[in-house]
Each structure stands twice: as structure tokens, then as C-alpha cells.
């Protein structure tokens, strides 16, 4: 059961995910979380560095859809200026939003990766739905109320993985 929380890959930030590497693996789409994955949970707009990363994906014909548990206003304010499609109130880890996202991008599970900062929503949901999952370190040290609760549980799961030798990167920053 705990293996459903184990990501396929772990990177320090989205900037360690290179468009050329994804393309070489046959990836045509990215489903990404928003808060603490792309930007801090309280930052309304994309940073110049993030815009450059997204443009590199576009140049490599990799589509992006934001799938967030946050409300429509939060996600729309961020996504609309970038012209990135999104699904709000996604109810992750349930799989409906992930399936809807690949339909929107016209990709398959095998051509799509899920990127997020939480084991209990992004990784669990992606793994249960059969996707390749990439866990990133949260971009901010602070979280909203529900996320703080999730982080407590995640620390226990990560400690268990570490004890079993399944990970060696938990403490990297």
C-alpha cells in the first residue's frame, strides 16, 4: 500500500525537469500542480524563470495542464495570462481530473507525467491512475492549513521509505 506514495522520480524543482529529456522519453504532456510546485502558494503570477521553463516546453511540443485542488479564482488568475488550461477543485488524489487533463491535451497516460509537491495528492493520485509521477521539493517553506496537516503525514511516510531503503533523498534541499 505504501508504494502508492512512492514517486517514480524525485527532483529538487521543476527546473531540473528538462523538455529535451521528456521528449526523448516520448512525453507529450505534463499535468502539474500549481501551489508550491510551480510557484509559492501565495504568489499570484508566474516568475520570469517559470515563464522561460514553460516556453521551453512549448518549443518542444509538450503540452501543460494545471490540475489544482485550489479554487477557480486562484487558478484562473495564474493560468489565464500564460494561456495554460487548468482544472480547479480537482479533488486529488481522485483520478477524475487526471483523466480529464489527458483528454484535454489529447495525450495518453504513457505520454504524460504528473508533477507535484505532495505525496498525499499528486503522487498518490498519479500512481493510482497509472501515471509516471515526479515529486518536487515545495518551493515555499510555508503552507496552507490542510497542506500543513498533509506534510505531517508525508514526513512519516518518507521516514518509513528511508528506513526500508526505498529512498535516499528525503533530506536533500
C-alpha positions as CSV (number, residue, x, y, z in Angstrom):
1,X,0.0,0.0,0.0
2,X,2.8,2.5,0.9
3,X,4.3,2.1,-2.5
4,X,1.4,4.1,-4.0
5,X,3.0,7.1,-2.2
6,X,6.4,6.4,-3.8
7,X,7.1,8.8,-6.8
8,X,8.6,7.4,-10.0
9,X,11.2,10.2,-9.8
10,X,12.3,12.9,-7.4
11,X,13.8,16.3,-8.3
12,X,14.6,19.4,-6.4
13,X,12.5,21.7,-8.5
14,X,10.7,21.8,-11.8
15,X,13.8,23.5,-13.3
16,X,15.6,20.1,-13.0
17,X,13.0,18.7,-15.5
18,X,14.3,19.3,-19.0
19,X,12.0,19.4,-22.0
20,X,14.5,17.5,-24.2
21,X,14.7,14.7,-21.7
22,X,10.9,14.4,-21.5
23,X,10.6,14.5,-25.3
24,X,13.3,11.7,-25.6
25,X,11.1,9.6,-23.3
26,X,8.1,10.1,-25.5
27,X,6.4,12.6,-23.2
28,X,3.9,14.9,-24.8
29,X,2.1,16.3,-21.8
30,X,2.6,17.4,-18.2
31,X,-0.1,17.5,-15.6
32,X,1.2,19.8,-12.9
33,X,0.1,21.1,-9.5
34,X,0.2,24.8,-9.0
35,X,0.8,25.8,-5.4
36,X,4.3,25.1,-4.1
37,X,5.1,23.2,-7.3
38,X,5.2,26.0,-9.9
39,X,5.2,29.0,-7.5
40,X,4.7,29.7,-3.8
41,X,1.1,29.1,-2.7
42,X,0.6,32.8,-2.1
43,X,2.2,34.1,-5.3
44,X,-0.4,35.2,-7.8
45,X,1.7,35.2,-11.0
46,X,4.4,33.3,-12.7
47,X,8.0,34.3,-12.3
48,X,10.2,35.1,-15.3
49,X,12.1,31.9,-14.7
50,X,8.9,29.8,-14.8
51,X,7.7,31.6,-17.9
52,X,11.0,30.6,-19.6
53,X,10.6,27.0,-18.5
54,X,7.1,26.8,-19.8
55,X,8.2,28.4,-23.2
56,X,10.9,25.7,-23.5
57,X,8.2,23.0,-23.0
58,X,6.1,24.7,-25.7
59,X,9.0,24.8,-28.1
60,X,9.4,21.1,-27.6
61,X,5.7,20.5,-28.3
62,X,5.0,19.4,-24.7
63,X,1.5,20.5,-23.5
64,X,0.9,21.6,-19.9
65,X,-2.3,21.4,-17.9
66,X,-2.5,22.7,-14.3
67,X,-4.6,20.4,-12.0
68,X,-5.1,22.0,-8.6
69,X,-7.3,21.4,-5.6
70,X,-7.5,25.2,-5.2
71,X,-10.5,27.4,-6.2
72,X,-11.2,28.7,-9.7
73,X,-10.2,32.3,-9.0
74,X,-6.8,31.3,-7.7
75,X,-6.0,29.0,-10.6
76,X,-7.5,31.3,-13.3
77,X,-5.6,34.4,-12.1
78,X,-2.4,32.4,-12.5
79,X,-3.2,30.3,-15.6
80,X,-5.0,32.8,-17.9
81,X,-2.1,35.1,-18.6
82,X,0.0,32.1,-19.5
83,X,-2.8,30.6,-21.7
84,X,-2.4,27.3,-19.8
85,X,-5.6,25.2,-19.4
86,X,-6.5,24.2,-15.9
87,X,-8.7,22.1,-13.8
88,X,-9.6,23.6,-10.4
89,X,-11.1,21.9,-7.3
90,X,-9.6,18.7,-8.8
91,X,-10.2,16.6,-5.6
92,X,-6.8,15.0,-5.9
93,X,-5.9,12.2,-5.2
94,X,-9.1,11.1,-7.0
95,X,-8.3,10.3,-10.6
96,X,-11.1,12.1,-12.5
97,X,-9.1,15.4,-13.0
98,X,-6.1,13.5,-14.3
99,X,-8.2,11.6,-16.8
100,X,-9.9,14.9,-17.9
101,X,-6.5,16.6,-18.3
102,X,-5.2,13.9,-20.7
103,X,-8.4,14.2,-22.7
104,X,-7.9,18.0,-22.9
105,X,-4.2,17.6,-24.0
106,X,-5.1,14.6,-26.3
107,X,-2.3,12.5,-24.8
108,X,-2.2,9.1,-23.2
109,X,-1.1,8.1,-19.7
110,X,2.2,6.8,-21.2
111,X,2.8,10.1,-22.9
112,X,2.0,12.2,-19.7
113,X,3.8,12.8,-16.4
114,X,2.4,14.2,-13.2
115,X,4.4,16.8,-11.3
116,X,3.6,17.9,-7.8
117,X,4.9,18.6,-4.3
118,X,2.7,16.4,-2.2
119,X,2.7,12.7,-1.7
120,X,-0.9,12.5,-0.5
121,X,-2.4,14.3,-3.5
122,X,-0.2,14.5,-6.6
123,X,1.9,11.3,-6.2
124,X,-0.8,9.1,-4.7
125,X,-3.4,10.2,-7.3
126,X,-1.0,9.9,-10.2
127,X,0.2,6.5,-9.1
128,X,-3.3,5.2,-8.5
129,X,-4.3,6.3,-12.0
130,X,-1.2,4.7,-13.6
131,X,0.9,7.7,-14.5
132,X,4.7,8.4,-14.1
133,X,5.0,10.7,-11.1
134,X,7.6,13.3,-10.3
135,X,7.8,14.7,-6.8
136,X,9.4,18.2,-6.3
137,X,10.5,19.9,-3.1
138,X,7.9,22.6,-2.3
139,X,9.0,26.0,-3.4
140,X,7.9,27.6,-0.2
141,X,8.5,26.6,3.4
142,X,5.0,27.7,4.4
143,X,1.7,26.0,3.5
144,X,-2.0,26.5,3.9
145,X,-3.8,24.8,6.8
146,X,-4.7,21.5,5.1
147,X,-1.3,21.2,3.4
148,X,0.4,21.5,6.8
149,X,-1.6,18.6,8.0
150,X,-0.7,16.5,4.9
151,X,3.0,17.4,5.4
152,X,3.0,15.8,8.9
153,X,1.7,12.5,7.4
154,X,4.1,12.8,4.5
155,X,7.1,13.1,6.8
156,X,6.1,9.8,8.4
157,X,5.7,8.1,5.1
158,X,9.1,9.4,3.9
159,X,10.8,8.2,7.1
160,X,9.3,4.8,6.5
161,X,10.6,4.7,2.9
162,X,14.0,5.8,4.2
163,X,14.1,3.1,6.8
164,X,13.3,0.5,4.2
165,X,16.0,1.8,1.8
166,X,13.4,2.9,-0.8
167,X,14.6,6.5,-0.8
168,X,17.8,8.3,0.0
169,X,16.8,11.8,-1.0
170,X,14.3,12.8,1.7
171,X,16.6,15.3,3.5
172,X,18.0,17.0,0.3
173,X,17.3,20.6,-0.1
